[in-house]
């Protein structure tokens, strides 16, 4: 298999811990773009409210975005740091494999990736809708492209974990590592890397939102099991390792 157990188990453990932090972290707000109203003007839905706003960032109708909200001294609301959310987080498309505990259960299996694949195939056989079936098919397509994609739901909060192993030539024979991407409603997107060298575990996290960086930096002690943890802010977008806009069963191989 393309993954060894130790790095995968470590990545699943850290995302399970992040999922628990996510519950009480009300940082970013999600918006849905309903339609374009004019040059730089858009009709958006934020929670239960529909309003018109302007954005220098081009927005796509039908897409969802994370966004920071800032209020000026004059009471004017500004939307900042808009970041597109992955389609698989969208309500109606999102198909969870379980709660954060599913990460720990799969990590305990002898072959976690094969266990994940069997679970997805079982859910496809009993899927109740076209959207659910397509969402599960996307997980298999991602796996075929070397990326494990695991949607999880913890107390009503949706999240996505993706993992991929670094190329063998990029790491020494004594070093094992895995890269992961995680998307949370309130924390926004996170990209991380876990490196295991002998008995030492190091964790590096890159986030898009300064509030998320401050939260995670202040809760490093909650991310147990690592000898070194770094948290950095990335100015560019943090995209999933693999996401398909258009699904087709003809693309499924193996």
N, C-alpha and C positions, 0 to 999 in steps of 0.2 A: 504493500500500500504506500501511497505518497506521503503519509503522515506517520511519525513515530508517536507513541503514547504520551511520553512525558511532556513535550511542548503543547500538545493538544489539550491535555488535562489541565495544564497551567493556564492556557488561554480561556478555557471554559470556566475555570475557577474565578479568574479575574472578572470576566463578564458577569458571572453570577453575583459577585460583590458589587459591581457597578449597577446592576439592575436593582439591587436593594437600595442603593444610594439614590437612584433615580426617583423612587417613590416620593421622597420628601423634598426633592429639588425642583422648585418652580422657577426655572430660569428663562428659557426661551419660550416664545409663543409660536404656535403654528397658524399659518394662514392658507387659504385656498383661493386661487385667482379664478374668479367667475368669468370675467370678460374684459376686453380692452375697451376703454371709453374714449380714448383720444390719444394724442401724442404724449406718451409718458404717463397717462392716466389709466387707472385700472379699478374695476369693481372687485372687491375682495370680501371673503367671509372669514371672520375672526371669532371663534367660539360661536355664539348664537347671533352675533351682530354682522350685518352687511353694511359696508361703507366704501366710499370712493377715496382713493389715495393716489399720490404720485410717486413714481419710482424712477430713479436714474438707471437702475438695473433693468434690462429687458425681462419681462415676465411672460410666462406662457399660460394662457387660459387652460383650466383643468388641472394644472400642476399645484402641488402643495410646497410650501417653503417654511423653513425655520426663520425666525426674525427676532431681533432685539427691538424693544420699544423704549424710546427715550422721550421725555417730556421737557420742553423748553420752559424758561422762566415765565413765558407768556401763556403757558398752558397748551402749546401746540405739540401734537403728537407726531413724532418722527419714527419711521420704520428704518432700522439700520441692519447691516450685516445679513442681508437676505441670502439664504442658502437653500438650494433645491433639496427636497426630501426624496428618498428613494421611493419608487412606485410601490414596492412591496410593503411599505409601512401604511399605505392608504387603506382606510376603512373599506371593507367590501372585498379588497384584494388580499389583505393580510390573513395568512393562514398559520397560526401558531402550532409548533410541535408540542408545546406544553409550557410550563412555568420555568423559572430559573433552575428548579431542581432537576429538570430534564438534562441540563448540561452536566451535572454531577453524575447522573445515572449513566449517560452515554460514555462519559470519561472512564467509568469503572469497567466497561466492557473490554474484553480482550482485544477486539478490533473495533474501536469507536467509529471509524468512518464507515465500515461495513454495517454496523448497527444503525447508524444514521440513515444509510441508503435503504435498508430493510424497512425502517419506520416510515420513510417517505413513500415507498412502494405500497405498503399496507394502507396508508391514508389515501393514496390515489385510488385504490380499489374500492374504497368506501366513501369517496368524495360525494358531496351532496349538490354541488353546483359546478358550472363551467369555470367560474372565476377561481374557485378553490382548486379544481383540477389543474388549471393553467399555472397557478401559483406553485403547486407541488412539482409540476413539470419543469418549471424554471429552476427549482432546486436541483433537479437531476441534470439539467443542462449546465448549471454552474459547476456541479461536481465533475462533469465530463471535461470542463475547462480547468480543473485543478483547484476549485474553490468550494469549500463547504459552506453552505448558507443555512443558518438556523434561526427562524423567527420564533421568538418566545414572548409570552405574556405574563406579567407579574401584577396581580391585583388590578387588572384592567389597563395597565400600562403596556404599550407595545414596544418591542425592541427587536433588532436584527443583529446577529453575529455572523461574520464571515471570517474564514481562516484560510491561509495558504502558506505553504512551506517555502522558505528561501531556497534558491537553487544550490545544489550541492557545492559547486565551485565557489560560492560566495562565503562559505563558512569552513572552518577547519574541521578536522576529523574528530576533535575533542569537543566541538561546539555544536549544540542543537538549538535551533531557533524556529519560531513561527511568527508570522505577521497576521494581525487580525484587524478587522474593521467592525465597529459597532455603531449602531444608530439608535438613539433614544429620543422619545418625544420631548423631554425636558432638558436633557444634557446636550442634544445635538449630535453631530457625527464625531466619532473618535477613531483615530488610527493608532495602533500600537504594535510594538515588537517585544517579544519575550526571547531572551537569550539565556540558554542554560549552558554554563561552562563548568565541567566537573560537578561540584555541588553548589555552585553559586547561580542564583536566578536574578536577572536584571530585567526591569520593565521600563520602556520608554513610551510615553503617550503624547500624541499631538491632537489638539482640539481646535475648533474654529472660533469658539466664543470665550472671551476673557472671563466671564462669570463662571463658566465651567472649569477653566484653568484654576481660578482661585479656589473653587469648591474642592476640586480633586487634590490640589496642593495642600489644603488644610486637612484633608482626610487621608493622607498617605498611610497613617498608622492603621487605617481600616483595610488597606490593601496588603494584607499580611502575606508573608512567605517570600519576600523579595529583599535582596541585600542592597539594591539600588533602584530608585524610582525617579524618573524625570518627567516633567509635564511642560510642554511647550505649546505656544499658540501658532497656528499656521494661518497665514493671510489668504492663501489660495483655497479653493473648495476641496473638501475631502469627500471623494466619491467612493461608492462600493467597488470592491475588486472586480465584480462581475454583475451586470444587470442587463437584461434584454428588454427592449421596448416592445418587441414583437415576438410572440411565442408560436412555435409550430412543432407538432409532434414529429414532423419529418426531420427535425434537427437532433432528435434524441438518438444517440449511438451507444452501442455496448450494453 
